[in-house]
Amino acid sequence: MSPLEDFVFFLFSSPTTLLGAVALLLVLYLVSGSFTSHKVGKEPPGPRPLPLLGNLLQLDLKRPYKTLCKLSKKYGSVFTVYFGTNKVVVLAGYKTVREALVSNAEEFGDRDIAPIFNDINEGHGILFANGESWKEMRRFALTTLRDFGMGKRVAEEKILEECRYLIQMFEEHKGKPFDTTCPVNYAASNIISSIVYGSRFEYNDPRFKNLVRRANENIRISGSAPIQLYNMFPRLVSWIKNRQLILKNAEMTIRDVKVLIKHLKETLNPHICRGLVDCFLIRKQKEEDSSVQDTYYNEKNLIFTVTNLFAAGTDTTATTLRWGLVLMAKYPDIQDQVQEELSRVVGSRQVRVEDRKNLPYTDAVIYETQRLANIVPMAIPHKTTRDLTFQGYSIKKGTTVFPLLTSVLHDESEWESPHTFNPSHFLDKEGKFIRRDAFMPFSAGRRVCLGESLAKMELFLFFTSVLQHFRFTPPPGVTEDELDLSPTVGFTLSPSPHELCAVTRQ
C-alpha cells in the first residue's frame, strides 16, 4: 500500500471510525492556514507540506532517517520537514551537526519531548527533561557515576567480573546456534545496575529479566510507525495498542523499581553509599532535614533517573556489542586479525583497559562497529532555546531539531567508504589507531551521552574478552553472505533476529 493508504487504513481501523473521520476533517479545516502564516526571516527550505499531514506521505515512518538523508541531498544540510503539523528542522552532515551541537550548544541544548515520552516521564529524570530539574539531575548522575568509578579501575573490575558470567552463558550452548540478545543484554544491564543499585542481578532473576525485557521492548516499540503517528496526532490516535503496551510496561517497571528502592531505603547506612540510589536517598534526607524548598530530590526524579539510566545503559551498549559479534561472523578475515592481535599482545591472560593502546586494530574494529551500526540515527530530538540565525536561516525558539547522526557517521566527505565495514577508517598507514572528528555516536554538546566513558570501557572489555574465548560463525547451513545486516525497526537500530555459534577457541 502507498503511504496515504497506510495512513487511511491506520486511522479507520479504529472502532471510532466515524468520529475519526469527522475529527480529521475538522482539524484539516482548522489548520488549513497553519503552513501559510506570515514568516519572519529566511527559514530553512524543505518539501512543501500538506495541511494536517505535513510531509507524512513523503516519509518512511519505519525508517524516517533514510528519507531525511535523501531530502538533505536535495535541500541541503539545514532543512525543514513537517511531521504532521509539527515543524522540524533537520541538521545533516558532520560540519553542520557539530556547529549546532558544539559551537551553538546553548541554543540547541533543550530536549524536544515527544508525547509518548512525556506520558511516561512527565518531565522528570534525565533523558526527557529540561530546565533546572534536568540540570540538577544530570549533574548529580554524572558526579555519582564518576564517584562509582565510571572510566576508572573500580568500574573495570565490575565489567571484568561480568565478562566471566557472559562467557559462562556462551559456553553453555556448546558451540550450537543461539540468540545472543538476552545474555548480552543481561551483561550490559548488570554494569549499570551495579552502579545504580550497588549490586548485580543473577541472570535468572525474574524481576531483573522483566526489567530488561520491558526496557528493550519499549525502546523498540517507541520507534514504530504507530507511535510516530501518535506523536504527531496525540489527541486523535491515543487509543493505539502500541501506546497502551508502552504505558503498561512503564507502569510495571515503576512498580519494580519502587520495590528495589524500598529495600535499599530500609537497609540504608547514611555513611556508606552502595550505589546511586543510596546517594540520592541521603541527599534527599539532608534537604528535607534542612527544609529546602522546591527540592529536585524527590521520588519521581529518583524513579525516572534510575529507569532512564537503566534503559539507556542497557540498550545502547548491548546493541552495539551484538552488532560487533554478527560483524565478526560476517567478516571472518577481520575476526582473524582481531584474534591474532589479541593472542600476540595479550596471550591467554585477561584483557585490561591499559592493553587498549597496544591493540590498534581491535580498537579500530570496535570504533568502526559503532560507526557503521549507527544505532541512534536521529539522536534524541533537540529543541531550540531562543530565536537564532543559523547558517543564514532563521530558526525560532522552541523549534524541534533533529541532529541526523546517521549523516555524520556516514558522511561521504568524511569517510572513505561510509557504507561498508572498514576498520582502516581508524588506522593510519603504519597501522596505528587514529581518532576521527566525525566519530559522533554519543552525540555532542549539552546532551552528549553522560555514560560515554563507561560505554567505551564496556564495549572494549566485553568484545575482547569474548573474542579471546570464542570464534563466532553463522549457524550450520548459513553462509557469511547470508547473514543479514539490515537493522530492525525501533528507536535504536538493533541487528535483525539471528543466531550465531560461539565456538570455543583451542
ABEGO torsion letter per residue (X at the ends): XBAAAAAAAAAAABABAAAAAAAAAAAAAAAAAAAABBBBEBBBBEBBBBBGAEAAAABBAABAAAAAAAAAAAAEABBBBBBEABBBBBBBEAAAAAAAAAAAAAAAABBBBBAAAAAAAGGBEAABBBEAAAAAAAAAAAAAAAAAGBGBAAAAAAAAAAAAAAAAAAAAAGGBBBBAAAAAAAAAAAAAAAAAAGBBBBAABAAAAAAAAAAAAAAAAAABAAAAAAAABAAAAAABAAAAAAAAAAAAAAAAAAAAAAAAAAABBAABBABAAAAAAAAAAAAAAAGBBGBABBAAAAAAAAAAAAAAAAAAAAAAAAAAAAAAAABAAAAAAAAAAAAAAAEABBBBAAAAAABAAAAAAAAAAAAAAGABAAEBBBBBABBBBBGGBBBBBGBBBBBBAAAAAABAAABABAABBBAAAABBAAGBBBBBAABAAAEBEAABBAAAAAAAAAAAAAAAAAAAABBBBBBBGBBAAABBABBBBEABBBBBBBBBBBBBBX
